[in-house]
Amino acid sequence: MTPDTENPSPRAFPELGFYYHYKHNPDGESNNYAYEVVGVGHHTEDDCRPEDQYMVVYRPLYEAFVYKAGKLFDLRPLDMWMGTVEKDGRTIQRFTKITDDVVIAELERVRATMYSN
């Protein structure tokens, strides 16, 4: 198999783990706008849009439509996940990896409750 020169592999992927979306309210519940990244998928069809070729696979850790619709996973184009947004006049990451061990332990408890079966 030869490398795909038209659609090379991305240079960066998110690490597996927990992330906050930029809309997260640090004064709110620890799981508001919290997500768990479980992987990155590759579109298998040749005719997909280039921006949809790689998708981050993740799940909400708060009640969201996908959770209510049967505990589905969310998908977001990799470039969008890794990208930035403008907020309050500043450019910030759309998603930020959570590294606080106390918060991670709490989100692991939330995940176990939400996705137990």
Secondary structure by P-SEA (a helix, b strand, c coil): ccccccccccccccccbbbbcccccccccccccbbbbccccccccccccccccbbbbbbbccccccccccbbbbbccccccccccccccbbbbcbbbbccaaaaaaaaaaaaaaccc
